[in-house]
Structure formats: C-alpha cells, structure tokens
Amino acid sequence: MASFAILCPNAFDYILNKTGNMLIRYRPEDVCCVIDPITSGKTAQEILGFGGEIPVVSNFKEATEFDPNAMLIGSAPQGGFINEQYRKELKEAIQFGCDIYSGMHQFLNDDPEISVLAKKHSITINDLRRPPDPPHFSKGTWKNRKVKVLLVVGTDCDTGKMTTGWEISKRLTNQGKNVRFVATGQTGKMLSGHGVPVDAVVGDFMSGEIEHAIDHVENGADLVVVEGQGSLTNMYYSGVTLALMHGAMPDFMIMTDEPGRKKDVSGYPMSTIGQVMQLHLDLMKNFKQSQFLGINLLTLNMEEKEALHEIKELEQEHKMPVTDLIRFGDGDLINSILQSLN
C-alpha cells in the first residue's frame, strides 16, 4: 500500500497543489504528509478545509519520520518543469526508497541524474504526463457512438473541472448507473489509474486520443464522463479545450466557475458564464446539438450566505441547476443528468 509524501514547496493551497489536493481529498488514507516549508507545522485540514490531521513538514528529511514509500509532485506550475528545490527533495526521496509520481511535462525518466539514481535504488518513476506511443488519430467513431458522453468545461483553468467530473461519476454510480470516467490530466490519472494526459499530446492527435479513450471504455456504460482541461477563453490553454471538445463530441456539458474571479490565470479579464456556454454550443453546432445540464461552482473563498445567493441568482439567470457539489451537495444537478439519460 502506498504511503505518499506530497511535494508542493511554496504551493500548498487550494489551487496550486491541485494534484496533491485530490489525493488528500479522495485517498487521505494513502497520504502520510505534505512537504511545504511555508505552511510547515499545520495540518491539511487547516490549509484546505479537508484532509484531517495529515501533517505539513518543511522538507523530505522531516517527512522520513512518517516512513513514506512514494512521493507525488502535488503542484502543477505553468510549463510543468521542476526547479532545484524540487530536484533536491526528489533525490532524497529516491535515496530513501520512494517511488516517484510526477505530472510534469519534464519527464523524470529522461532526466540523466534522476533516472540513474532511481535505477541505482531500484525505484520506479511514473511520468503521468507521458503521452501514448504510438499515438491515435481521429477516426470519427463518435458518429456511430451508442453511449452518451458528458464533458466538463469551465470559464477558466482551476475552476474544479476534475473534481466536478469525479464527483458526478461517483454520485451517479451510487445511483446505480454504469459510469466511466475518462481522465485527461495527471490528477485524474492518479485517481482513476488510467487516462490520457491530453496537454502533452502532439496537436494533431489530441482529439484522436480522447476519441480512442472513450471507445475503449464505452461498452456497456450508461454515461462516459470526460474530465475537462483549460478554457476556450484562456489564451494559454484554449487549444487543449477545443481538442477535448472535438475528441469527446459531447452530448452534454457541465460548466464550472469560481464566482468572484476577476481575471483568469493568464491575467486577462474573465468572460461571463453565459458567454462561455454560448461559445461552446456554437462550436458544437457543426457536429451535433450538445446541451448544458447545469453549473458547478467553486465557492471555497465565499461566505456560505453569499455562495447560496450566487447559486440562486445563477439558477434564475440560466434556467438550469447550479450547486457546489462539494459544499452544498447534489442540488438538482445530479437529477438533471439522470433525467437526460432516460
């Protein structure tokens, strides 16, 4: 059984440590500690509002007290490359006997120093973002697809797309539905054990890889839920989002948003939920009539009363279910999806 030390120096918060946070939320029993010198001495619960008594330590030397056998790089910096601080901690973890799990674009198996050290200590390095080889080109199999597909999209990066997709999958499964979750990033792959790191795939093959992943899991499913990435209105990552749409060719979509966010992660002013939803629908029109079934919000930074007011306002404005699945439960969102499958 894995006992993870999560490496996220200077990045342990609810957004920057998104890969590590998902392990803390959904597999806390597998996490022995978090490494972050800024918040050292606190617990995951104090920083995130979940995770219980998982301790935060300053460095890997302190982490050895909890006897980890694996290290996960929990944060996801822009560009996906490790710095010298990460390198130092990774080397110490390898020498201690920890397998390494990395979602970076920089493949650690290709790093001369780290890969040699891992081989010397009989350690496995898992590069979660390494794309399939050989790649898969689009075949247009969506035209004859029997299963319904739901894609989670967002007004920006880091609006809770992975969490939304995972929560929807779990809750529908609990309702007796056969739901398959297609991970499209390193975080979803860590949770589900499979998927496609779509942002690491050569552009020509992005949509084909998503199509192939759906084809691989669709047999007998009531619904395939595809994890979203990026945003159509984010200048850095819109290409990945569009490729996901064309690969998934979704029958349904769920929008995610963090209310109150004035600028996206590129520093550009945010678009409205309505504008972004209409953009998605317009881009799908040439292929099929997709539809939005609801909106899931990330309201962690809002007071409860303010968040509930925002939910009510958006429901009235967009005439569809709105909730924060983590904070307020299903609302009418899960029922909306269930009804669409009947």
N, C-alpha and C positions, 0 to 999 in steps of 0.2 A: 504493500500500500504506500502510495506516495505521501511524503510529508514535505510540503513546499515552503521554501523561503521565497517571498515575493520581493524582487528587487525593483525599487522605484525611487532612487535618491532624488530628493528635492521635488518630488512629483506625486506625493501621496495625498490626493484629494479626489473628489467625486468624478472629475473629468479626466485628468491627466493620467491616472492609473487605471484606465478602463479595463484592460485585460486582466490585471490583478484583481480588480474590484469584482469582476464577475465570478472569479474563483472564490473570493471571500463571501459573496452573496449566496452562491448556489452549491458550493462544496467547502464550507468552512471547516469541516472535519479534516480536510486534506491540507490545510494551511497551518503551519506552526508559528510563523512570524512574518513580519513585514520589515524591510530594510529601508529606512529613510532617516537621515540624520536630523532633518528639520523637525519632525514630529516624534522623535525618539522619546520613549518613556510613557507614551499614551497607548491607547488600545484602538483597534479598528472601529469599535463602536463609537468611541469619542470623536473620531475623524469623519466617519462615513454615516453613522447612524445605524449601522448593522455590522455584523461580524463578531459581536460579543467580545470576549476577553483576549482575542488574538493580539499579542504584543507587538509594538513597534520598537525596533532596535536601530542602532546607529550604523552598523556595518556587519559584514559576514562573520567576523571574529566573535561578535556578541551573539549572532544567530546560532553558532555551534552549540550553545547552551541548550537549544531545543532540538538538537540532533536531526537536522533536515537531511533528506536524501535526494532532493530535487530543488532546482532553482528556476523560477519563472520570471522573465523580464516583464514586469507588470505594466510599465508605462509605454506609451506609443508616441515618441517625439516625431515632429514633422521631418520627413526624409528617411526615418527608420534606420538611423546609424547609431552605434554605441560610441560613447566618449571614453576617456581614460579612466574616469571614476567607475563606470560600468565594467570596463575591462579588468580592473584590479579586483573587484568583487567576484566577477565570473571566474577568474583564475583561482582565487582562494576556494571558491565553492567546488570547482573541479578537483582540486587537490584534496579536499575534504571527502570527496566521493559522491558529489551531487550530479545527477543527470541534469542537463540544461534544456529549457524550453524557451525558445525565442521567436517572437513575432516580427522581428526586424527585417527590413529589406536587405540588410547586410547579413549574408548567410555565414553563420559561425563555423559551419563545416568547411567553408572555403577559406577561413582565416588561418594562415600558416601557424601562428603561435598557439591559438586556442585549440585548433583541431589536433595538433601534435600533442599538446598537453592532455587533451581528452583521451586520445588513443593510449598514451602512456599510463593513464589511470583507469583505463577500461570504462570510460564514461560515454554515454550516448548523448549526442547533441540533436535536438529536434528543432529543425528550422521550419516553423509553422507556415511561413510565407513562401516556401519554395513551390513554384507552380508545377502542374502536371507535365510529365515528359513521357511520351510525345503529347503535344497539345491537341485539342479538339476544335475543329472548325464547325461553324453553324451548319445545320442540315435542314432547318425549318420544320423540325418534328413537332413544334407547337401547333401546327395546323391540324394535326390528327390527334392531339393530346386529349385523353379522356378525363383526367383528373383536373380539378380546379386548382389554380395557383394564386396565392396571396403574397404580394410583395410589400415590405415595409419601407417607406420612404420618409424623407424629412426636409424641414426648412433649412437645415444646416447639418454639418458634421456634429457629432457628440450630442445628439438630441434623444438618445435612447433607442435607436433602431434595433440593435442586437437584443437588448433587454425586452423590448416590446415583442419581437418575433419569438423569443424563447418563452416568454410568459404566455403569449397566445397559444403556442404549441402545447405547453403544459396544461393549461386550463381546458383546452378543447379535448385533449387526451383524457383528462379527468371526467369529461362529459361523455366519454365512450367513443369518441371519434378517432379514426386512424390517421394521425397527422405526422407528416415527415418534415423535419426541419433541415433546410439547406444552408449551411454556414458559408459565408462569403469573405470572412476575415479571420484573423488569428484567434480572436476571442471566442467566436462561435465554434471554431475548430477545437479549441481546448475543452469546451463544454460537451460538444456532441461527438467528438472523436473522428470527425470527417468533415469534408467540405473543400471549397476552392478559395484560395487567397486571391480574389479577383484583381486587386490592385497591383499584383505582382505579375500578372499575365500580360504577354505581348498584346497590344491593342487589337490586332486582327482576330485574336482567339478569345477575347473576353466573353462575348455573348455566347460563343460556342461552348465554352466551359460551363457556363450556367445552364444552358440547354442540356448538356450532357449530364450534369449533376441531377437535374430534375428527372430526366429519362431513367437514370439509374435507380431512383427511389420511388417512382410514382406508382408502380404496380400494387394494386390493392388499397391505395391510400384514398381517404376522403378529401384530403387537402394537403398541398405542399406549401409550407411557409418558407419564403426566401428572405434571408437577412439582408437588409439594405446597407448601402455604403454611400458616404458623401452626400451631395445635394446638387440638384440641377442648377441651382442658383449660386453655388460656391465656385469661384473661379479656379480654385486649385483642383477640385475633385469631381467636377461635373461629368467628365468623360467616363469615369468609372460608373457613376449613377446611370447614365444613358445606356451603357453597355449592359448593365444589370437589367434594365427595363426590356431591352431587345432580346436578351437571353431568356428572361423569365416569361415575357409576354403575358403579364398577369391578368387574370380575370377580375381580381380585386386588389385594392391597395389600402393601407392604413397610413395616415400621416402622423408624424411625430414632430414635436416642437417644444422648446423651452421658453415659456412666456417671460417677457421682460428683457430678453436678449436683444440689444440694440444693434450690435454688429456681429457678423459671422466670424468664423475663425480666421478668415483672411483679412479681417479688419474693415470689411465693406458693409454698408448698411443692409440690414435684413429685409427680405421680401415678406409680404404677409402670407398667412396660411392659405388664404383664398387664391392669391396669385400663383403660389407654387402648386396647389392642387390643379388649377386650371391648366397650367403648363404641362403637367403630367398627362392629363386627359387629352390635351391637344396632340401631344406627341404619340399617343397610342391610337388615335383615330384612324390612321392609315392601315392599322393591322386588326384592331378589334375594339369593341366598346367596353373598355375597362371601367370600373367604378370604385369610388371611395366608400368604405363601410364605416369609417369612424376616425377619430383622432385620439392619440395617446400623448399625454403631456408629461414633461419632466418638471415637477413643481418643487423640487427639493429645497430651493432657496426662497420659497414663498411661505408666508404665514398661511395656516390652514384656511382661515376665513377668506383670505384673498384668493387662494387657489380654487376654492369651491365656487367663488364668484366668477372667476375666469372660466371655469368649466361650464357654468350655466350660460354665460354670455356667448361662448363659442357654440354651444349646442343650439341656441336660438339663432345665431348668425348663419350657421352652416347646415342646420336641419339634419344633424346626424349625431350619433352617440359620441360623447367626449368623456374621458376619465384620465386619471393617473393610476394605472393598474397596480403599481407597487404601493402607492399611498392610500388609495381610496377603493381598490377592488375593481370588479368587473364593470360596474355601472351597467349600461345597456350594450357595451361594445361586444362582449363575447356572444350575447344573444343575437346581435346583428349579424355576426359571422355565421353562427349556427343556422339562422334562418336563410342565409344566402346559399347554404349547402343543400337545403331541402328541395 
